């Protein structure tokens, strides 16, 4: 008997990347100072697009899970 993963690896990878983007967006949204990420990117300006992109990247896992349950 082989152990198959319950979710495809590409769905998990997209979810991890989406989670990191949402975390970066929330960090940029709620920090008070003008913090930059590694001195290159101003997260305050990119907070909302990062959150939206992160949620869109996390959506395939939710869709796959709902389809699998049905």
C-alpha positions as CSV (number, residue, x, y, z in Angstrom):
1,X,0.0,0.0,0.0
2,X,1.4,3.4,-0.9
3,X,1.0,6.5,1.1
4,X,-0.5,9.2,-1.1
5,X,-0.6,12.7,0.1
6,X,-4.1,14.0,0.8
7,X,-3.5,17.2,-1.0
8,X,-1.3,17.8,-4.1
9,X,2.0,19.5,-3.4
10,X,1.4,22.4,-5.7
11,X,-1.7,23.3,-3.6
12,X,0.2,23.2,-0.4
13,X,3.0,25.3,-1.9
14,X,0.5,27.9,-3.1
15,X,-1.0,28.0,0.4
16,X,2.3,28.5,2.1
17,X,3.3,31.3,-0.3
18,X,-0.1,32.9,0.1
19,X,0.2,32.7,3.9
20,X,3.6,34.4,3.8
21,X,2.2,37.2,1.6
22,X,-0.8,37.7,3.9
23,X,1.5,37.8,6.9
24,X,3.8,40.4,5.1
25,X,0.7,42.5,4.2
26,X,-0.7,42.4,7.7
27,X,2.8,43.3,9.1
28,X,3.0,46.3,6.7
29,X,-0.6,47.3,7.5
30,X,-0.3,47.3,11.3
31,X,3.2,48.5,12.0
32,X,3.5,52.1,13.0
33,X,6.9,53.0,11.7
34,X,7.9,53.3,8.1
35,X,9.5,49.9,8.1
36,X,11.0,48.4,5.0
37,X,11.6,44.8,4.3
38,X,15.4,44.2,4.0
39,X,15.7,47.9,3.2
40,X,14.2,47.4,-0.3
41,X,10.4,47.2,-0.2
42,X,8.1,49.5,1.7
43,X,5.4,47.2,3.0
44,X,3.2,50.0,4.1
45,X,2.5,50.8,0.4
46,X,2.0,47.2,-0.7
47,X,0.0,46.0,2.3
48,X,-3.4,45.7,0.7
49,X,-2.2,44.2,-2.6
50,X,-0.1,41.6,-0.7
51,X,-3.1,40.6,1.4
52,X,-5.3,40.3,-1.7
53,X,-2.7,38.3,-3.7
54,X,-2.1,36.1,-0.7
55,X,-5.8,35.2,-0.3
56,X,-6.1,34.5,-4.0
57,X,-3.1,32.1,-3.7
58,X,-4.7,30.4,-0.7
59,X,-8.0,29.8,-2.5
60,X,-7.0,26.7,-4.5
61,X,-6.5,24.7,-1.2
62,X,-10.0,25.7,0.0
63,X,-11.6,24.9,-3.4
64,X,-9.7,21.5,-3.5
65,X,-10.8,20.6,0.0
66,X,-14.4,21.5,-0.6
67,X,-14.5,19.5,-3.8
68,X,-12.9,16.5,-2.1
69,X,-15.4,16.6,0.8
70,X,-18.4,16.7,-1.6
